[in-house]
Amino acid sequence: MEQFASGWKRNYYGKGDVIVYRLRRRGEASVFGANIKMLVYGDAFWPTYTTGDNTGLIATDSMKNFIQREALNYSGSDLESCCQFLGAKFLETYSQVEGVQVSADEIPYSALAEEKIAFAPGGPERKTARVELGRKGTIEVVSGIHGFKLLRLTGSAFHGFVRDQYTTLPDLLDRPLHMFLDLDWLYTQPSDAFNSGRISATVHHMVHDVFSSFESGSIQQVIYQIGTKILTEIPVIAEVHLEATNRTWDTVVERGNEIGVYTDARPPYGCLGLRLKR
């Protein structure tokens, strides 16, 4: 179920999986790709549920067309501003809409050379954003980066945990750690979110820096270090949410601590979450 910062909604509806690729082919060439979802709410749509009266309803197919066509008029390159632009334009266009929430997942492409003529899919990390707007302005902005896949060859341990009749995992003093990570953050002021992607780039660098430099006793300790560094060094971030999954590879064979062969971990996998506020 969808959640709205403005509170519980009796009804909402919209369009998801709206794919947009905006190609700037001349000048400063670029690829802006996004998977966008738009949800709207308001009392004008209640008769559709109760009596089937669609008088005030904007068809979700029209919403899809609106998103894709208005993407041409968006001149920026960050998801937060794109969501803000589309939401504000939709409210301006349809007076019966009380509020709108627009979310987007980046579809990343990276240039293959300085000339920026050819591109290839980027990632695996992808930026995310969610913006809710009402008639009085922006209600909430959430930014994020999902899809980190991180591998550390040494400097990760896991030992000293509860041992009982259900325990089969050995103490691991130095393991090759493979983990996935998603994180989202909220701002002290919604206006702080519109920074042309500068904060997302800083957070991306911090995740890599902490993971590569910090020797840990658990994945929980890794994500705590990432979260505290973000709050310490980026004052406009008020809250950060982190969720990691343990995808440490299964060992096939090892020769001491120097070399080994591993394979993808089989499910189930460990899931670890953390929320930090100022």
C-alpha positions as CSV (number, residue, x, y, z in Angstrom):
1,M,0.0,0.0,0.0
2,E,1.2,3.5,-0.8
3,Q,2.1,5.9,2.0
4,F,1.6,9.7,1.8
5,A,3.4,12.2,4.0
6,S,0.3,14.3,4.1
7,G,-1.6,11.5,5.8
8,W,-4.1,8.6,5.2
9,K,-6.0,8.8,2.0
10,R,-9.5,7.4,1.5
11,N,-8.7,6.9,-2.2
12,Y,-5.9,7.4,-4.7
13,Y,-5.1,6.2,-8.2
14,G,-2.6,6.8,-10.9
15,K,-0.2,5.3,-13.5
16,G,3.1,3.4,-12.9
17,D,5.9,2.1,-15.0
18,V,5.8,5.1,-17.3
19,I,9.1,4.9,-19.1
20,V,10.8,8.1,-20.4
21,Y,14.1,8.5,-22.2
22,R,14.9,12.1,-23.0
23,L,17.8,12.3,-25.4
24,R,19.7,15.5,-25.9
25,R,21.4,14.9,-29.2
26,R,23.1,18.2,-29.9
27,G,25.2,20.5,-27.7
28,E,25.7,19.0,-24.3
29,A,24.6,15.5,-25.3
30,S,22.9,13.4,-22.5
31,V,20.5,10.6,-21.8
32,F,17.9,11.1,-19.0
33,G,16.1,7.9,-18.4
34,A,13.4,7.3,-15.7
35,N,10.6,4.9,-14.7
36,I,7.9,7.2,-13.3
37,K,4.8,6.7,-11.2
38,M,2.2,9.3,-10.6
39,L,-0.6,9.0,-8.0
40,V,-3.3,11.6,-7.4
41,Y,-6.0,12.0,-4.7
42,G,-9.0,14.2,-4.0
43,D,-12.7,14.0,-3.2
44,A,-13.6,14.6,-6.9
45,F,-12.6,11.0,-7.6
46,W,-14.8,9.4,-4.9
47,P,-17.9,9.0,-7.2
48,T,-15.9,6.7,-9.5
49,Y,-15.6,4.3,-6.6
50,T,-19.1,4.6,-5.2
51,T,-21.3,5.0,-8.3
52,G,-19.1,4.6,-11.3
53,D,-19.4,8.3,-12.2
54,N,-16.2,9.2,-14.1
55,T,-17.1,12.9,-14.6
56,G,-14.1,14.3,-12.8
57,L,-11.7,11.4,-13.5
58,I,-8.5,11.9,-15.5
59,A,-7.8,8.6,-17.3
60,T,-4.6,6.9,-16.3
61,D,-3.7,6.6,-20.0
62,S,-3.9,10.4,-20.2
63,M,-1.6,10.6,-17.2
64,K,0.9,8.4,-19.0
65,N,0.7,10.7,-22.1
66,F,1.1,13.8,-19.8
67,I,4.3,12.4,-18.2
68,Q,5.9,11.4,-21.5
69,R,5.1,14.6,-23.4
70,E,5.9,17.0,-20.6
71,A,9.3,15.3,-20.1
72,L,10.3,17.3,-23.2
73,N,9.7,20.5,-21.3
74,Y,11.8,19.4,-18.3
75,S,15.2,21.0,-18.7
76,G,17.0,19.5,-15.7
77,S,18.8,16.3,-15.1
78,D,17.9,15.2,-11.5
79,L,14.9,13.1,-10.5
80,E,13.8,15.3,-7.7
81,S,13.3,18.4,-9.9
82,C,11.7,16.2,-12.6
83,C,9.1,14.9,-10.1
84,Q,8.5,18.4,-8.8
85,F,8.1,19.7,-12.3
86,L,5.6,17.0,-13.4
87,G,3.6,17.3,-10.1
88,A,3.3,21.0,-10.2
89,K,2.3,21.0,-13.9
90,F,-0.3,18.4,-13.2
91,L,-1.9,20.4,-10.4
92,E,-1.9,23.5,-12.6
93,T,-3.6,21.5,-15.4
94,Y,-6.3,19.7,-13.4
95,S,-8.1,21.8,-10.7
96,Q,-10.0,18.8,-9.3
97,V,-6.7,17.2,-8.1
98,E,-6.1,18.0,-4.4
99,G,-2.6,16.4,-4.2
100,V,-0.2,14.4,-6.3
101,Q,2.8,12.1,-5.5
102,V,5.4,11.5,-8.2
103,S,8.1,9.0,-7.8
104,A,10.9,8.0,-10.2
105,D,13.6,5.4,-10.5
106,E,16.6,6.3,-12.7
107,I,17.4,4.2,-15.8
108,P,21.1,5.0,-15.9
109,Y,23.1,5.4,-19.1
110,S,26.8,6.3,-19.2
111,A,28.7,7.8,-22.1
112,L,31.3,5.5,-23.7
113,A,33.7,8.3,-24.6
114,E,34.2,12.0,-24.0
115,E,32.3,12.8,-27.3
116,K,29.1,11.5,-25.7
117,I,27.8,10.0,-28.9
118,A,27.5,6.4,-27.7
119,F,26.1,5.3,-24.4
120,A,25.6,2.0,-22.5
121,P,23.5,1.1,-19.5
122,G,25.0,2.2,-16.2
123,G,24.6,1.0,-12.7
124,P,23.9,-1.2,-10.9
125,E,23.2,1.7,-8.6
126,R,20.2,3.9,-9.6
127,K,19.0,7.1,-8.1
128,T,15.4,7.4,-6.8
129,A,13.1,10.2,-5.8
130,R,9.6,10.8,-4.5
131,V,7.8,14.2,-4.3
132,E,4.4,14.9,-2.8
133,L,2.7,18.2,-3.6
134,G,-0.5,19.8,-2.5
135,R,-2.3,23.0,-3.3
136,K,-0.2,24.8,-0.7
137,G,3.1,23.6,-2.1
138,T,5.6,20.8,-1.6
139,I,4.8,18.4,1.2
140,E,7.7,16.0,1.2
141,V,10.7,15.1,-0.9
142,V,12.6,11.7,-0.5
143,S,15.8,10.9,-2.3
144,G,17.6,7.7,-2.5
145,I,20.1,5.4,-4.2
146,H,19.1,1.7,-4.6
147,G,21.0,-1.3,-6.0
148,F,24.5,-1.0,-4.5
149,K,26.4,-4.3,-5.0
150,L,29.5,-4.2,-2.8
151,L,32.3,-6.7,-2.4
152,R,35.1,-6.5,0.2
153,L,37.8,-9.2,0.0
154,T,39.1,-8.8,3.6
155,G,38.5,-6.8,6.7
156,S,35.0,-8.1,7.5
157,A,34.2,-10.4,10.5
158,F,31.1,-12.0,12.1
159,H,31.5,-13.8,15.4
160,G,30.4,-13.8,19.0
161,F,26.7,-14.2,18.2
162,V,24.2,-16.4,20.2
163,R,25.0,-20.1,20.0
164,D,22.3,-22.7,20.8
165,Q,20.8,-25.8,19.3
166,Y,19.8,-24.0,16.1
167,T,23.3,-22.5,15.3
168,T,25.4,-24.0,12.5
169,L,27.2,-21.0,11.3
170,P,30.9,-20.9,12.3
171,D,32.6,-17.8,13.7
172,L,34.1,-15.9,10.8
173,L,37.1,-13.7,11.6
174,D,37.9,-12.5,8.1
175,R,35.4,-13.2,5.4
176,P,34.9,-11.9,1.8
177,L,31.8,-9.8,2.3
178,H,29.3,-9.4,-0.6
179,M,26.2,-7.2,0.2
180,F,23.5,-5.3,-1.5
181,L,22.3,-1.9,-0.2
182,D,19.4,0.5,-0.7
183,L,19.2,3.9,1.1
184,D,16.8,6.8,1.2
185,W,16.9,10.1,2.9
186,L,14.7,13.0,3.9
187,Y,15.7,16.7,4.1
188,T,15.4,19.3,6.8
189,Q,13.5,21.4,4.3
190,P,11.9,20.2,1.0
191,S,13.7,22.9,-0.9
192,D,17.1,21.4,0.0
193,A,16.3,18.5,-2.3
194,F,16.6,20.5,-5.4
195,N,20.4,20.6,-5.8
196,S,21.0,19.3,-9.3
197,G,22.0,15.9,-8.0
198,R,24.9,17.1,-5.9
199,I,23.8,15.5,-2.7
200,S,23.1,12.1,-4.4
201,A,26.7,12.2,-5.9
202,T,28.1,12.9,-2.4
203,V,26.1,10.1,-0.8
204,H,27.2,7.7,-3.5
205,H,30.9,8.5,-2.8
206,M,30.4,8.2,1.0
207,V,28.9,4.7,0.6
208,H,31.9,3.5,-1.4
209,D,34.4,5.3,0.9
210,V,33.0,3.7,4.1
211,F,32.7,0.3,2.6
212,S,36.2,0.2,1.3
213,S,37.9,1.8,4.4
214,F,36.0,0.5,7.4
215,E,36.9,-2.9,9.0
216,S,33.7,-4.2,10.5
217,G,32.4,-6.9,12.8
218,S,29.0,-7.1,11.1
219,I,26.9,-5.7,8.2
220,Q,24.9,-3.8,10.9
221,Q,28.1,-1.9,11.8
222,V,28.8,-1.1,8.2
223,I,25.5,0.5,7.5
224,Y,25.6,2.4,10.9
225,Q,28.9,3.9,9.9
226,I,27.5,4.9,6.5
227,G,24.4,6.5,8.0
228,T,26.3,8.4,10.7
229,K,28.8,9.8,8.2
230,I,25.9,11.0,6.0
231,L,24.2,12.8,8.9
232,T,27.5,14.2,10.1
233,E,28.7,15.6,6.8
234,I,25.5,16.6,5.0
235,P,23.6,18.9,7.3
236,V,20.6,19.3,5.0
237,I,19.7,15.6,5.4
238,A,17.4,15.1,8.4
239,E,16.9,11.3,8.3
240,V,18.4,8.4,6.5
241,H,17.0,4.9,6.0
242,L,19.3,2.0,5.0
243,E,18.5,-1.6,4.2
244,A,21.2,-4.2,3.4
245,T,21.0,-7.8,2.4
246,N,23.8,-10.3,3.0
247,R,24.7,-11.8,-0.3
248,T,28.0,-13.2,0.8
249,W,29.1,-15.9,-1.7
250,D,29.1,-19.6,-0.8
251,T,32.6,-21.1,-0.5
252,V,33.5,-23.8,-3.0
253,V,37.1,-24.3,-2.1
254,E,39.8,-22.2,-0.4
255,R,43.5,-22.4,-0.1
256,G,44.2,-20.8,3.3
257,N,43.3,-17.1,3.4
258,E,45.0,-16.3,0.2
259,I,42.8,-17.6,-2.6
260,G,39.4,-19.3,-3.0
261,V,36.6,-20.1,-5.4
262,Y,33.1,-19.0,-4.6
263,T,29.6,-19.1,-6.1
264,D,26.4,-17.0,-5.7
265,A,24.7,-17.4,-2.4
266,R,21.5,-19.4,-2.3
267,P,18.4,-18.0,-0.7
268,P,17.4,-17.3,2.0
269,Y,19.5,-14.2,2.8
270,G,19.9,-11.9,5.8
271,C,18.1,-8.6,5.7
272,L,19.2,-5.7,7.9
273,G,17.6,-2.3,8.3
274,L,18.5,1.0,10.0
275,R,16.8,4.4,10.5
276,L,18.8,7.3,11.8
277,K,17.6,10.8,12.6
278,R,19.4,13.9,13.8
